Amino acid sequence: MKTVIIIPCYNESATIEKVVTDFKKYMPHADVYVYDNNSTDGTDRIAKDAGAIVKYEYKQGKGNVVKSMFRDIQADCYIMVDGDDTYPAEAAPEFEELVLSGKADMVIGDRLSSTYFEENDRPFHNTGNKLVRRFINLFFRSDLHDIMTGMRAFSYNFVKSFPISSREFEIETEMSVFALMNNFKIMEIPVEYKDRVEGSESKLNTYRDGFKVIMMIFALIRDERPLIFFSAVSLILLIIAGIYFFPILFKYFSTGYVLKIPTLIVISTVVIIASLTFFTGVILHVLKRQHSENLEHHLILLNEINKEE
């Protein structure tokens, strides 16, 4: 059974050596891969000197890096961690045990139930994490504690069936939703989080990346819960149509005259659009179910291939 540590990196020269050496200490049997994403501060050289296998991804963005890692590396257990030394390497053996024993397809390093809010001094990041967690748990009927953590472990089946569409930091949210929607086994382990060391800077932009995550959530709701999404849009359109239609109807009852004919034409158009939107959701819901069935067949095939190997 092969385990790999995969570390996406962009300008982490202040911390990457410690991250690599810590994981080699607690996971001496695992290969440590550092995927450098156009660093300009010598991150790749430092990682190589520390004993990591260094690869390169030239398309900027964490999502692009994760896509390359998942595509290139073959293993039974993948432990992904950020290169900023904010996550504890000593938790990795427990992550590995849960994946290799078959108890989990994705193990989440839960910061928010531990020390995150004490260590992180960026209040908007704290608020953003809580907001994303509430959105995901509400719309996907889950009870996850940390949606956007940078420390996770994955099974082979999860990695090879995950169709990554995110390019940047929205990747963590996409991973969580994919696991929820496709009935993968998820476990959360509280991990001690510590803030970045002096001289190490976060690559996150609170407002820009926060907006991208929110847009990603809406896109995921549209793609993964199409019936709910398009039904909600239809309902909003029908409410708008009703606001303008009922005054005309009441006026007709009281006077016997139909007024505002152009408004009625627009209302009729809105009702037709609402109906088409609803049936679009129905069709996409059926297609989504077929996609889930295809994914299940794909996972069965992966298991058969693994047994043969």
Backbone bond lengths (Angstrom), bond angles and torsions (degrees), N, CA, C in turn:
res aa  C-N    CA-C-N  psi(-1)  N-CA   C-N-CA  omega(-1)  CA-C   N-CA-C  phi
1 M - - - 1.467 - - 1.528 108.25 -
2 K 1.323 115.64 123.49 1.457 120.74 -174.73 1.524 111.18 -104.74
3 T 1.323 115.65 132.34 1.461 122.39 176.09 1.518 109.53 -117.76
4 V 1.330 115.80 139.36 1.462 120.34 175.93 1.517 109.35 -127.51
5 I 1.318 114.77 146.72 1.465 121.99 171.02 1.521 106.54 -101.85
6 I 1.311 117.60 124.16 1.462 120.84 -178.40 1.532 108.82 -118.37
7 I 1.335 114.85 127.54 1.467 121.18 -172.65 1.526 109.27 -127.20
8 P 1.333 118.44 105.46 1.466 120.16 172.81 1.526 109.79 -75.92
9 C 1.330 116.88 134.97 1.467 119.73 -172.64 1.517 112.71 -138.48
10 Y 1.318 115.30 139.94 1.460 122.53 169.50 1.526 107.93 -144.25
11 N 1.323 116.43 109.05 1.469 122.98 178.67 1.533 112.00 53.74
12 E 1.331 115.80 62.17 1.465 121.56 178.12 1.531 110.50 -119.78
13 S 1.330 116.96 40.24 1.467 120.19 -176.85 1.525 112.78 -63.99
14 A 1.329 117.14 -25.99 1.463 120.12 -177.68 1.521 112.66 -73.00
15 T 1.338 118.11 -20.57 1.462 120.18 -171.34 1.527 114.77 -130.32
16 I 1.324 118.69 -16.76 1.460 119.82 -169.29 1.526 112.92 -63.41
17 E 1.321 117.86 -34.76 1.468 119.81 179.62 1.525 110.79 -61.52
18 K 1.334 116.67 -45.09 1.467 120.18 -179.71 1.529 110.96 -65.64
19 V 1.334 117.36 -40.27 1.463 120.35 179.71 1.527 110.41 -61.46
20 V 1.326 117.11 -46.41 1.465 120.77 -178.86 1.529 110.76 -64.24
21 T 1.321 117.27 -47.36 1.463 120.01 -177.33 1.529 111.85 -66.95
22 D 1.335 117.24 -36.02 1.466 120.17 177.90 1.531 111.07 -63.97
23 F 1.319 117.14 -44.48 1.470 119.42 -178.72 1.527 111.22 -71.86
24 K 1.312 117.59 -32.23 1.471 119.26 175.28 1.526 110.50 -68.27
25 K 1.316 116.38 -29.86 1.462 120.25 178.22 1.525 111.30 -70.32
26 Y 1.341 117.35 -47.82 1.463 121.11 -175.59 1.524 112.99 -86.07
27 M 1.342 116.86 -19.47 1.466 121.05 179.27 1.529 109.05 -131.03
28 P 1.332 118.20 64.69 1.472 120.31 -173.70 1.525 113.80 -65.06
29 H 1.325 117.50 -20.76 1.464 121.24 -178.92 1.525 112.37 -85.92
30 A 1.344 117.90 -8.25 1.467 121.67 -173.86 1.529 110.78 -97.24
31 D 1.324 116.35 142.86 1.459 121.02 171.05 1.526 108.84 -77.80
32 V 1.328 115.29 136.98 1.460 120.87 179.47 1.518 108.43 -107.45
33 Y 1.332 116.22 117.43 1.459 122.54 179.27 1.533 109.42 -107.25
34 V 1.309 115.84 129.76 1.462 121.61 171.36 1.522 107.75 -113.01
35 Y 1.324 115.82 120.73 1.467 121.14 177.33 1.525 108.17 -101.76
36 D 1.320 115.14 108.95 1.459 120.96 -177.00 1.532 109.98 -85.07
37 N 1.337 115.43 132.12 1.467 121.39 -174.83 1.533 110.60 -113.87
38 N 1.355 114.41 65.53 1.475 121.25 177.36 1.528 113.12 68.10
39 S 1.334 117.15 36.75 1.464 119.84 177.20 1.525 110.53 -65.12
40 T 1.333 115.18 147.71 1.473 121.19 179.47 1.522 112.46 -116.90
41 D 1.343 116.58 6.96 1.462 119.99 -174.51 1.526 113.29 -114.65
42 G 1.335 117.11 15.05 1.461 120.01 178.28 1.512 114.80 82.43
43 T 1.320 117.75 18.01 1.468 121.03 178.94 1.522 111.36 -55.00
44 D 1.328 117.00 -43.54 1.472 120.54 -176.59 1.518 111.74 -63.90
45 R 1.324 117.52 -41.28 1.466 121.18 -179.56 1.528 110.38 -65.89
46 I 1.333 117.11 -43.74 1.464 121.43 -179.42 1.530 110.29 -63.59
47 A 1.318 116.03 -42.31 1.465 120.20 179.83 1.519 111.18 -63.88
48 K 1.318 116.97 -40.97 1.463 121.32 179.74 1.524 110.55 -65.19
49 D 1.331 116.62 -42.08 1.467 120.65 178.45 1.526 111.82 -64.62
50 A 1.338 116.49 -28.45 1.469 120.83 179.72 1.526 112.27 -80.59
51 G 1.333 117.34 -8.21 1.456 120.61 175.74 1.518 115.01 108.74
52 A 1.327 117.41 9.35 1.464 120.30 179.80 1.523 111.12 -84.60
53 I 1.311 115.89 155.50 1.465 122.45 169.80 1.526 106.26 -87.61
54 V 1.307 118.00 116.64 1.460 121.78 -173.06 1.530 110.15 -101.01
55 K 1.309 115.44 127.57 1.462 123.25 174.37 1.529 108.03 -122.57
56 Y 1.325 115.62 169.76 1.467 119.48 -175.42 1.522 110.79 -129.92
57 E 1.324 115.02 139.46 1.458 122.21 170.10 1.531 107.27 -126.97
58 Y 1.331 116.02 118.16 1.461 120.35 -171.87 1.526 112.93 -92.81
59 K 1.327 118.46 -12.66 1.465 120.17 172.68 1.530 108.11 -81.18
60 Q 1.321 116.50 120.03 1.454 120.46 -172.32 1.521 111.42 -69.23
61 G 1.324 115.71 141.69 1.452 121.32 176.31 1.511 112.73 123.40
62 K 1.328 116.15 138.57 1.460 120.96 -176.56 1.521 111.92 -62.90
63 G 1.328 117.13 -37.11 1.458 119.60 178.40 1.517 112.01 -60.54
64 N 1.329 116.87 -40.72 1.464 120.67 177.64 1.528 111.13 -64.36
65 V 1.330 116.45 -37.71 1.468 120.49 179.66 1.528 110.41 -66.36
66 V 1.330 116.56 -45.79 1.461 120.35 -179.42 1.530 110.30 -62.47
67 K 1.317 116.66 -39.03 1.462 120.07 178.02 1.527 110.70 -59.03
68 S 1.327 117.28 -43.73 1.469 121.01 178.97 1.526 111.39 -65.38
69 M 1.327 116.61 -43.02 1.464 120.10 -179.78 1.518 111.27 -61.83
70 F 1.320 116.56 -46.30 1.458 120.38 -178.51 1.523 111.60 -66.77
71 R 1.317 117.06 -33.33 1.459 121.09 -178.80 1.528 111.38 -75.43
72 D 1.332 116.97 -39.06 1.461 121.14 -170.00 1.523 114.40 -84.09
73 I 1.327 117.52 -35.29 1.471 121.46 -166.95 1.523 110.71 -98.66
74 Q 1.330 115.63 134.90 1.471 122.58 176.52 1.536 108.57 -108.78
75 A 1.318 116.13 122.20 1.469 119.94 179.76 1.523 108.90 -159.50
76 D 1.324 115.50 170.51 1.459 121.03 176.32 1.523 111.85 -93.14
77 C 1.329 115.87 -27.57 1.461 121.48 178.79 1.525 108.50 -138.86
78 Y 1.312 115.53 129.39 1.467 122.29 178.83 1.526 107.80 -115.83
79 I 1.322 116.87 121.97 1.457 120.56 175.49 1.523 107.50 -111.17
80 M 1.325 116.37 114.40 1.456 121.56 -178.50 1.522 109.72 -103.37
81 V 1.334 114.93 135.20 1.456 119.55 -179.74 1.523 108.90 -146.96
82 D 1.309 116.59 148.52 1.456 120.53 176.77 1.531 109.85 -71.47
83 G 1.325 114.93 156.77 1.455 120.04 -178.11 1.511 114.33 -91.43
84 D 1.335 117.95 18.02 1.471 121.39 -174.04 1.524 113.66 -99.03
85 D 1.339 117.37 6.15 1.461 122.39 177.92 1.535 112.48 59.95
86 T 1.318 116.30 40.47 1.458 120.15 175.68 1.531 112.69 -105.06
87 Y 1.341 115.85 -6.20 1.471 120.41 -177.68 1.520 110.13 -119.35
88 P 1.339 117.86 147.09 1.469 121.30 -174.02 1.525 112.99 -83.85
89 A 1.323 116.53 123.97 1.464 120.71 178.07 1.523 111.45 -66.53
90 E 1.323 117.62 -26.59 1.467 120.00 -177.43 1.528 112.60 -67.09
91 A 1.325 117.91 -13.55 1.466 120.30 177.30 1.524 112.02 -82.45
92 A 1.328 117.70 -13.96 1.466 121.46 -173.87 1.533 114.17 -59.59
93 P 1.345 120.83 -41.68 1.474 119.27 179.75 1.530 113.49 -58.25
94 E 1.331 117.25 -36.63 1.468 119.63 178.73 1.524 110.27 -68.82
95 F 1.337 117.15 -39.05 1.461 120.78 176.21 1.532 109.70 -59.33
96 E 1.332 115.25 -46.36 1.463 120.73 -178.20 1.520 111.06 -61.80
97 E 1.319 117.68 -43.87 1.465 121.16 -177.15 1.519 111.27 -61.57
98 L 1.328 117.10 -39.98 1.457 120.80 -178.96 1.524 111.61 -66.65
99 V 1.324 117.10 -38.02 1.466 120.21 179.72 1.520 111.04 -73.75
100 L 1.320 117.61 -49.04 1.464 120.56 -175.53 1.527 112.81 -68.61
101 S 1.321 116.80 -25.95 1.464 119.84 177.27 1.522 112.38 -81.15
102 G 1.331 116.92 -6.93 1.456 120.70 179.90 1.513 114.31 83.97
103 K 1.325 117.50 7.72 1.463 120.22 -179.57 1.524 112.59 -77.75
104 A 1.328 116.72 -19.87 1.467 119.97 -178.07 1.518 110.74 -148.50
105 D 1.331 115.36 143.08 1.460 121.39 169.77 1.525 110.86 -94.30
106 M 1.334 116.14 -26.26 1.450 120.71 173.50 1.522 109.19 -141.01
107 V 1.320 115.45 124.84 1.458 121.71 175.58 1.526 107.85 -106.45
108 I 1.317 115.51 128.14 1.461 121.91 -176.45 1.519 109.12 -104.69
109 G 1.331 116.10 128.42 1.457 120.96 173.23 1.522 109.38 -82.34
110 D 1.308 116.47 100.79 1.464 122.59 -172.12 1.527 110.84 -81.16
111 R 1.340 115.75 103.41 1.468 120.97 177.61 1.518 112.15 -80.63
112 L 1.350 115.94 -35.30 1.456 120.51 -168.09 1.519 113.02 -70.48
113 S 1.348 116.89 -20.84 1.468 119.94 175.97 1.520 111.18 -90.60
114 S 1.319 115.78 2.55 1.462 119.95 -176.03 1.533 110.33 -118.72
115 T 1.326 116.89 -111.58 1.470 120.49 -169.01 1.523 113.71 -109.70
116 Y 1.319 118.26 8.99 1.469 120.18 -171.67 1.526 112.32 -60.15
117 F 1.316 117.03 -48.17 1.457 119.93 -173.69 1.530 112.40 -70.81
118 E 1.335 116.53 -22.39 1.466 119.28 175.17 1.525 111.58 -81.34
119 E 1.335 116.10 -36.77 1.463 120.43 -175.24 1.532 112.60 -84.04
120 N 1.306 117.56 -35.49 1.462 120.97 -175.06 1.521 110.10 -84.96
121 D 1.336 116.39 119.98 1.463 120.55 -176.85 1.527 112.90 -99.85
122 R 1.347 116.92 20.14 1.469 120.55 178.02 1.526 108.20 -107.80
123 P 1.354 117.29 97.86 1.470 120.63 -172.11 1.518 113.90 -59.83
124 F 1.337 117.93 -34.50 1.464 119.33 -179.54 1.530 111.23 -68.69
125 H 1.348 117.05 -31.42 1.466 120.01 175.19 1.527 109.66 -65.34
126 N 1.337 116.31 -41.70 1.463 119.85 178.83 1.521 111.05 -61.76
127 T 1.326 115.94 -46.05 1.459 120.68 178.91 1.529 110.94 -62.60
128 G 1.329 116.12 -42.28 1.463 120.72 -179.98 1.508 112.49 -61.84
129 N 1.328 117.28 -42.22 1.465 121.00 178.35 1.528 111.33 -61.38
130 K 1.335 116.71 -43.10 1.469 120.51 179.27 1.523 110.88 -65.57
131 L 1.339 116.46 -41.60 1.461 120.74 -178.03 1.524 110.97 -64.61
132 V 1.332 116.84 -45.94 1.465 120.58 179.81 1.520 110.17 -62.66
133 R 1.308 117.16 -42.71 1.468 120.88 179.27 1.531 111.21 -59.62
134 R 1.328 117.18 -43.03 1.463 120.13 -179.63 1.520 111.47 -66.29
135 F 1.333 116.60 -42.87 1.468 120.66 178.83 1.529 110.63 -58.97
136 I 1.336 116.02 -50.76 1.468 120.29 -176.05 1.519 110.65 -63.86
137 N 1.315 116.78 -45.86 1.463 119.76 -178.48 1.529 112.01 -65.14
138 L 1.334 116.73 -33.18 1.463 120.32 179.28 1.523 111.18 -70.96
139 F 1.313 117.16 -50.96 1.458 120.47 -171.91 1.527 113.33 -81.76
140 F 1.333 117.27 -21.65 1.463 119.19 -177.82 1.529 112.09 -115.27
141 R 1.344 115.65 14.74 1.469 122.30 171.58 1.522 111.86 51.55
142 S 1.310 114.84 52.41 1.467 119.88 -177.77 1.523 109.79 -126.24
143 D 1.315 115.20 179.76 1.470 121.02 178.76 1.526 109.21 -140.53
144 L 1.332 115.55 46.61 1.464 119.84 178.07 1.521 110.04 -76.79
145 H 1.328 115.71 146.11 1.457 120.53 -178.62 1.527 113.20 -95.56
146 D 1.331 117.15 -26.34 1.462 120.16 -177.49 1.523 108.60 -142.18
147 I 1.316 116.17 111.12 1.461 121.41 -176.21 1.523 111.72 -88.31
148 M 1.331 117.52 -32.28 1.463 121.23 -167.32 1.524 113.95 -112.39
149 T 1.310 117.15 21.60 1.462 119.91 -179.61 1.529 111.61 -65.06
150 G 1.335 115.92 151.28 1.460 121.26 -179.66 1.512 114.02 -97.47
151 M 1.338 118.14 3.60 1.465 121.30 177.55 1.520 109.70 -119.09
152 R 1.325 115.96 117.43 1.452 122.34 -178.44 1.519 110.03 -146.46
153 A 1.319 115.66 160.80 1.461 121.43 170.83 1.519 108.14 -126.36
154 F 1.338 116.10 147.67 1.459 120.96 -175.54 1.521 110.61 -135.07
155 S 1.313 114.85 151.32 1.458 121.07 171.79 1.524 109.46 -84.87
156 Y 1.324 115.61 165.61 1.463 121.14 176.92 1.526 110.56 -59.72
157 N 1.338 117.08 -43.46 1.460 120.61 -178.46 1.520 112.29 -60.71
158 F 1.314 116.86 -40.97 1.461 119.76 179.24 1.524 110.60 -64.45
159 V 1.323 116.15 -49.19 1.465 120.96 -175.81 1.522 111.40 -60.34
160 K 1.320 117.08 -43.54 1.464 120.29 -174.13 1.524 113.64 -84.13
161 S 1.325 117.75 -2.21 1.464 119.79 177.47 1.523 112.67 -117.24
162 F 1.332 117.33 2.13 1.461 121.87 -176.11 1.531 110.41 -88.31
163 P 1.337 118.88 109.45 1.467 121.25 -179.86 1.527 110.64 -86.07
164 I 1.298 117.34 95.23 1.464 121.91 -173.66 1.524 110.73 -73.83
165 S 1.325 116.13 127.50 1.460 120.48 174.81 1.524 112.21 -115.61
166 S 1.335 117.55 -19.88 1.467 120.75 179.76 1.520 111.19 -70.90
167 R 1.310 116.25 146.47 1.457 121.34 177.92 1.528 112.58 -104.67
168 E 1.327 116.29 -24.33 1.458 118.50 -173.39 1.527 110.36 -128.16
169 F 1.338 116.37 -137.63 1.459 120.61 -169.95 1.527 113.85 -76.24
170 E 1.345 117.45 -1.90 1.460 119.28 175.75 1.527 111.60 -72.31
171 I 1.331 116.94 -7.27 1.457 121.93 -173.47 1.530 112.02 -57.09
172 E 1.349 117.89 -38.07 1.468 119.94 -178.53 1.528 111.61 -63.29
173 T 1.340 116.13 -41.79 1.461 119.64 178.08 1.523 110.61 -63.78
174 E 1.320 116.90 -42.01 1.462 121.36 -180.00 1.526 110.94 -62.48
175 M 1.330 117.32 -40.95 1.466 120.95 177.76 1.534 111.29 -59.20
176 S 1.327 115.32 -46.56 1.462 119.77 -176.71 1.517 111.13 -62.94
177 V 1.336 116.69 -44.87 1.462 120.39 -178.04 1.530 110.77 -67.86
178 F 1.329 117.12 -40.77 1.467 120.14 178.63 1.532 110.48 -59.60
179 A 1.315 116.88 -43.82 1.462 120.37 179.24 1.528 111.22 -63.87
180 L 1.335 116.71 -41.75 1.463 120.33 179.86 1.519 111.84 -65.05
181 M 1.319 116.40 -45.66 1.459 120.32 -173.20 1.527 112.95 -72.76
182 N 1.317 117.07 -23.95 1.460 119.92 -176.38 1.526 113.08 -109.57
183 N 1.321 115.14 18.13 1.468 122.02 169.59 1.526 113.41 61.35
184 F 1.339 116.59 32.90 1.457 119.42 172.74 1.528 109.45 -74.66
185 K 1.311 115.45 151.89 1.469 120.26 179.75 1.529 109.12 -77.13
186 I 1.330 115.48 122.54 1.466 121.58 -176.85 1.522 109.20 -118.28
187 M 1.313 115.74 134.96 1.467 120.71 172.25 1.520 108.58 -132.15
188 E 1.321 115.15 146.33 1.466 121.09 178.05 1.520 110.24 -115.81
189 I 1.317 115.76 137.14 1.457 121.79 176.95 1.529 108.15 -125.35
190 P 1.320 118.89 121.53 1.467 119.52 176.12 1.535 110.52 -61.95
191 V 1.318 116.42 131.97 1.465 121.09 179.04 1.520 109.06 -126.15
192 E 1.312 115.31 146.63 1.463 121.15 177.58 1.528 109.48 -73.24
193 Y 1.305 116.02 119.82 1.465 121.26 179.64 1.525 108.66 -103.51
194 K 1.330 115.99 137.44 1.463 119.00 174.17 1.520 109.26 -128.50
195 D 1.327 115.50 145.83 1.459 119.54 -175.98 1.521 110.09 -69.39
196 R 1.325 115.17 164.62 1.461 120.96 -178.60 1.525 111.38 -60.16
197 V 1.326 114.82 147.94 1.452 120.00 177.00 1.524 109.43 -73.34
198 E 1.307 116.21 162.10 1.468 120.63 178.84 1.529 109.50 -63.46
199 G 1.315 115.96 133.72 1.456 120.94 -177.26 1.507 114.08 96.73
200 S 1.343 116.36 -8.28 1.464 121.33 177.83 1.524 108.21 -108.46
201 E 1.316 116.79 124.48 1.462 121.21 -174.90 1.520 111.28 -112.08
202 S 1.335 115.07 140.25 1.464 120.75 177.46 1.519 110.11 -70.50
203 K 1.338 115.77 143.71 1.472 121.02 177.74 1.526 111.19 -91.47
204 L 1.336 116.34 -4.24 1.459 120.25 -179.00 1.524 111.11 -78.21
205 N 1.322 115.80 136.23 1.452 122.28 168.91 1.528 106.99 -103.57
206 T 1.334 115.92 116.96 1.458 120.30 -170.58 1.516 112.61 -52.89
207 Y 1.325 117.64 -47.90 1.458 120.65 -173.27 1.527 111.89 -82.39
208 R 1.334 116.68 -47.49 1.463 119.83 -178.04 1.523 111.29 -63.14
209 D 1.346 116.68 -50.94 1.460 119.84 -177.95 1.526 111.35 -72.16
210 G 1.335 117.04 -31.02 1.462 119.36 175.11 1.515 111.61 -63.36
211 F 1.339 116.61 -40.90 1.468 120.43 177.03 1.521 110.85 -63.68
212 K 1.339 116.78 -40.19 1.467 120.01 179.34 1.526 111.18 -64.02
213 V 1.330 116.60 -38.60 1.469 119.68 178.97 1.527 110.84 -65.49
214 I 1.344 116.53 -41.75 1.466 120.02 178.82 1.524 110.47 -62.75
215 M 1.343 116.69 -43.03 1.470 120.23 177.91 1.536 110.60 -63.69
216 M 1.338 116.07 -36.75 1.456 120.29 176.96 1.528 110.84 -63.23
217 I 1.330 117.25 -40.66 1.465 120.56 179.70 1.522 110.52 -61.79
218 F 1.342 116.67 -45.63 1.461 119.48 179.10 1.532 111.11 -63.45
219 A 1.329 115.95 -39.01 1.469 119.13 178.41 1.523 110.61 -65.19
220 L 1.331 116.96 -39.21 1.462 120.39 179.65 1.525 111.46 -68.15
221 I 1.338 116.76 -38.68 1.469 119.69 176.39 1.524 109.40 -62.83
222 R 1.340 116.70 -43.11 1.467 120.68 178.44 1.522 111.49 -61.57
223 D 1.348 116.40 -43.18 1.465 120.02 -175.39 1.518 113.13 -80.11
224 E 1.344 116.72 -36.84 1.457 120.14 -173.57 1.531 113.30 -96.02
225 R 1.327 117.53 -24.80 1.462 122.24 177.46 1.526 109.53 -127.05
226 P 1.324 117.66 59.03 1.474 119.53 -172.45 1.521 113.91 -62.59
227 L 1.329 117.94 -34.60 1.459 119.55 -178.79 1.525 110.59 -65.16
228 I 1.339 116.64 -43.93 1.464 120.61 178.42 1.523 110.28 -65.36
229 F 1.326 117.28 -45.15 1.460 121.45 -176.39 1.524 111.56 -62.58
230 F 1.331 116.55 -51.88 1.456 119.74 -175.58 1.531 111.81 -74.83
231 S 1.315 117.65 -27.60 1.467 119.80 173.55 1.521 110.36 -65.88
232 A 1.333 116.44 -39.24 1.463 120.16 178.29 1.525 110.77 -64.89
233 V 1.335 116.70 -42.43 1.469 119.98 177.05 1.524 110.41 -62.14
234 S 1.329 117.35 -42.86 1.468 121.37 178.59 1.529 111.07 -61.27
235 L 1.319 115.93 -43.31 1.467 120.19 -179.58 1.527 111.03 -62.12
236 I 1.331 116.66 -42.84 1.471 120.51 178.51 1.526 110.72 -60.61
237 L 1.343 116.59 -44.42 1.465 120.32 179.04 1.529 111.18 -63.24
238 L 1.339 117.30 -39.97 1.468 120.50 179.72 1.536 110.91 -67.59
239 I 1.323 116.86 -36.36 1.473 119.64 177.54 1.531 110.27 -64.77
240 I 1.341 115.81 -43.31 1.467 119.62 177.96 1.530 110.49 -61.35
241 A 1.345 115.62 -44.24 1.467 119.49 178.71 1.532 111.21 -61.74
242 G 1.346 115.90 -40.89 1.463 119.78 -179.61 1.512 112.94 -65.10
243 I 1.325 117.37 -36.68 1.464 121.25 179.52 1.534 110.70 -58.58
244 Y 1.322 116.77 -38.11 1.463 120.46 -179.46 1.533 112.70 -88.36
245 F 1.344 116.68 -25.78 1.462 119.24 -175.13 1.525 113.20 -79.80
246 F 1.324 118.72 -42.94 1.464 120.41 -172.42 1.531 113.84 -64.94
247 P 1.337 120.24 -36.74 1.479 117.74 173.97 1.529 112.54 -59.73
248 I 1.347 116.43 -37.74 1.470 119.60 177.84 1.531 109.81 -67.05
249 L 1.353 116.45 -40.82 1.466 120.26 179.54 1.527 111.15 -63.93
250 F 1.336 117.94 -44.75 1.461 121.34 -179.91 1.537 110.77 -64.36
251 K 1.334 115.36 -36.88 1.465 119.35 177.96 1.527 110.53 -64.93
252 Y 1.325 115.76 -37.13 1.473 120.30 178.20 1.532 110.46 -64.94
253 F 1.325 118.19 -42.06 1.454 121.72 179.45 1.535 111.51 -63.27
254 S 1.312 116.12 -34.99 1.468 119.01 -176.00 1.516 113.55 -86.22
255 T 1.348 118.01 -28.27 1.464 120.35 -175.75 1.523 113.75 -116.09
256 G 1.328 116.47 -22.84 1.455 119.98 -176.22 1.516 113.80 82.83
257 Y 1.333 115.94 5.57 1.466 120.44 179.84 1.532 109.85 -112.51
258 V 1.333 114.68 142.22 1.470 120.39 174.77 1.523 107.47 -95.68
259 L 1.323 115.72 113.66 1.456 121.26 -178.70 1.535 110.33 -104.33
260 K 1.320 115.43 165.73 1.475 122.81 174.94 1.536 111.54 56.12
261 I 1.327 115.72 55.60 1.464 120.90 179.79 1.535 111.64 -57.87
262 P 1.352 119.22 -44.16 1.485 118.29 178.31 1.526 112.70 -58.37
263 T 1.349 116.90 -38.17 1.473 120.15 178.17 1.525 110.41 -64.00
264 L 1.334 116.95 -39.28 1.467 120.33 178.01 1.528 111.52 -63.55
265 I 1.328 116.78 -36.30 1.462 120.26 178.22 1.529 110.04 -64.32
266 V 1.336 115.66 -44.18 1.472 119.76 178.30 1.528 110.79 -63.64
267 I 1.348 116.10 -41.52 1.469 120.27 178.89 1.528 110.35 -60.73
268 S 1.319 116.68 -43.31 1.470 120.32 179.25 1.524 110.95 -61.22
269 T 1.331 115.91 -39.62 1.466 120.37 178.09 1.525 110.86 -63.48
270 V 1.330 116.08 -42.68 1.473 120.51 179.52 1.526 110.62 -63.16
271 V 1.341 117.01 -40.60 1.471 120.31 179.17 1.528 110.79 -64.86
272 I 1.333 117.10 -40.02 1.466 120.19 177.26 1.525 110.69 -63.23
273 I 1.349 115.99 -43.37 1.478 119.76 178.13 1.524 110.52 -62.40
274 A 1.339 117.11 -40.35 1.467 120.66 178.64 1.524 110.89 -62.11
275 S 1.320 116.86 -41.10 1.470 120.79 179.20 1.523 110.78 -65.16
276 L 1.331 116.63 -44.52 1.465 120.23 178.67 1.524 111.07 -62.96
277 T 1.332 115.97 -38.86 1.469 120.48 179.03 1.520 111.09 -62.99
278 F 1.338 116.04 -43.12 1.469 119.78 179.33 1.531 110.85 -61.74
279 F 1.325 117.04 -47.02 1.472 119.43 -178.11 1.532 111.49 -69.65
280 T 1.328 117.15 -26.34 1.469 120.17 171.47 1.525 109.95 -61.42
281 G 1.337 115.86 -43.61 1.461 120.10 177.19 1.513 112.49 -61.91
282 V 1.343 116.49 -39.51 1.476 120.40 178.82 1.522 110.45 -62.54
283 I 1.340 116.34 -46.19 1.470 120.35 -179.31 1.520 110.99 -63.59
284 L 1.333 116.58 -45.00 1.472 119.90 179.98 1.526 111.29 -65.66
285 H 1.331 117.32 -32.57 1.464 120.70 176.70 1.527 110.91 -62.63
286 V 1.334 116.07 -42.79 1.470 120.26 177.58 1.523 110.82 -64.38
287 L 1.344 116.82 -43.48 1.465 120.59 178.54 1.526 111.43 -63.31
288 K 1.340 116.19 -36.90 1.466 120.14 178.43 1.532 110.85 -64.24
289 R 1.323 116.80 -39.96 1.469 120.19 178.15 1.526 110.32 -64.65
290 Q 1.324 116.77 -39.98 1.461 119.89 177.45 1.521 110.82 -64.60
291 H 1.332 116.50 -38.70 1.466 120.24 177.36 1.526 110.85 -62.96
292 S 1.323 117.03 -40.68 1.467 120.60 178.74 1.522 111.06 -63.31
293 E 1.344 116.65 -39.21 1.454 120.12 176.93 1.525 111.44 -65.05
294 N 1.328 116.54 -39.93 1.471 120.46 177.42 1.526 111.13 -63.71
295 L 1.337 115.76 -39.41 1.461 119.28 178.10 1.525 110.64 -63.55
296 E 1.320 116.67 -39.00 1.460 120.29 178.94 1.529 110.78 -62.61
297 H 1.334 116.67 -41.92 1.465 120.18 176.41 1.528 110.58 -63.54
298 H 1.329 116.66 -37.88 1.463 121.16 178.01 1.530 110.98 -62.60
299 L 1.339 116.55 -41.60 1.468 120.14 179.89 1.525 110.94 -67.39
300 I 1.325 116.81 -37.80 1.464 119.81 176.74 1.522 110.16 -61.82
301 L 1.331 116.58 -42.54 1.463 121.19 178.49 1.521 111.05 -63.11
302 L 1.343 117.11 -41.62 1.467 120.46 177.36 1.512 111.53 -60.35
303 N 1.334 116.60 -42.01 1.468 119.76 179.57 1.530 110.97 -64.11
304 E 1.315 117.29 -39.67 1.466 120.76 178.96 1.530 110.45 -64.42
305 I 1.324 116.61 -41.25 1.469 120.31 178.97 1.521 110.32 -63.83
306 N 1.361 116.20 -41.76 1.464 120.18 179.56 1.534 110.94 -62.46
307 K 1.333 116.84 -39.87 1.469 119.90 -179.98 1.521 110.94 -65.58
308 E 1.331 116.40 -39.66 1.457 119.97 179.47 1.532 111.08 -65.47
309 E 1.350 116.35 -37.02 1.470 119.86 179.40 1.518 111.80 -72.29
